[in-house]
Amino acid sequence: MDFNLPTELSELLRQIDRFIDQEIRPLQAQDDNERFFDHRREWARTDFDNGGLPRPVWEALLLECKKRADKAGFFRLSLPKEYGGQEIGNLWMAVIRDHLASKGLGLFNDLQNEHSVVGNFPIIVMLRDFGTPAQKEHFITGQLKHETRITFGLTEPNHGSDATHMETKAVRETRNGVDGWLINGEKMWTTGMHTATHCALFARTAGKAGDARGITCLLVPTGTPGVKVEEYLWTFNMPTDHPRVSFTNVWVPCDAMFGEEGRGLALAQSFVHENRIRQAASSLGAAAFCVAESVKYARERKPFGEELARNQGIQFPLVELATQVEMLRLLIRKTAWEMDQMPHPEVEKKLSDKVSMCNYWANRLVCEAADRAMQVHGGIGYSRHKPFEHIYRHHRRYRITEGSEEIQMRKVAAFLFGYLGPNRF
């Protein structure tokens, strides 16, 4: 059993680091772009007078970074080769995301925006697997050229984890001789709606509340009459691009259907494992950063004339966190490697519990590590002049939004107690 990283992956990490040092750090340093990452970051990023949305200049900077990364050959690494990628797989992506997040805050990898010099493209993979030829041509090409953007309309004001009980409905209706769907309902947390060209809207088209079948996904242009952003929900970490959106008598033609009729939930869940293992790796990296910064500070700070690190009250909590980081890193890499050894549909049957273990524990761990970093750093750790409050505020969301940790623990329990097949513990 060899735990060494492949030589090619280690070299790729060095190439990414060189690119960051040569291209991205100078971009972050120019025109006072540091304001987006230092103590001014929340104000610099947020247009508080415009619903709390991201400032256009902030989003323009992120786009410029993506374009440079794409030109250098790093942005599309995870994509299939037909879309300019290298299909590097889950293990490589997990290692890369851990590596980048462990560097701390920076333009090269800003997790608040799911932004990175190495992109993650769940929607493109969904389009590849479920889209019609016309949808693939329009949306995949459009997304890679930054001309189209699809947001996700699944959660509702009264329904989150219980998606099968959604109240949004779509019924067949013909207009001017064209068959289509008439949609009525409301969605929450449709992230990116302010710049999206389309919403992948999930609506019940058949069956009753609680049925997994009967939910269909429709690609709704955001400019369609009846689509209305009701409010942008201000969150723990600002800016916000998470609105509540109403759909009132919204009509779309039948060719807007994405995937099979009535099988929308299968589409929604198709990318969840890849997304969760990669997000877990990012949380792991951020946790490792918090621990490393705390150790460094504890060696430098000398209250009463002696290193802060001499105190076991400082040492032991960081020892526990460092131990968890090491153990979790092994589980994430092992799980990601196993995912790469099997067809995508098999992951749900054989590894879903392990992916959930990685994800919910990583999200909890990074919150604990950020909180401990604040404590070790004292007053300055609580201030915005250190990144720990930002890391905590951002990653706290994933204990809810990436499949709440309770839902993920329930998945683990289903495997552990044999409700989803033989007990494999």
Secondary structure, 3 states (H helix, E strand, C coil): CCCCCCHHHHHHHHHHHHHHHHHHHHHHHHHHHHHHCCCCHHHHHEECCCCCEECHHHHHHHHHHHHHHHHHCCCCCCCCHHHCCCCCHHHHHHHHHHHHHCCCCCCCEEHHHCEECCCCCHHHHHHHHHCCHHHHHHHHHHHHCCCCCEEEECCECCECCCHHHCCCEEEEEEECCEEEEEEEEEECCCCCCCCCCEEEEEEECCCCCCCCCCEEEEEEECCCCCEEEEEECCCCCCCCCCEEEEEEEEEEEHHHEECCCCEHHHHHCCCHHHHHHHHHHHHHHHHHHHHHHHHHHHHHCCHHHCCHHHCHHHHHHHHHHHHHHHHHHHHHHHHHHHHHCCCHHHHHHHCHHHHHHHHHHHHHHHHHHHHHHHHHHCHHHHCCCCCHHHHHHHHCCHHHHCCCHHHHHHHHHHHHCCCCCCCCC
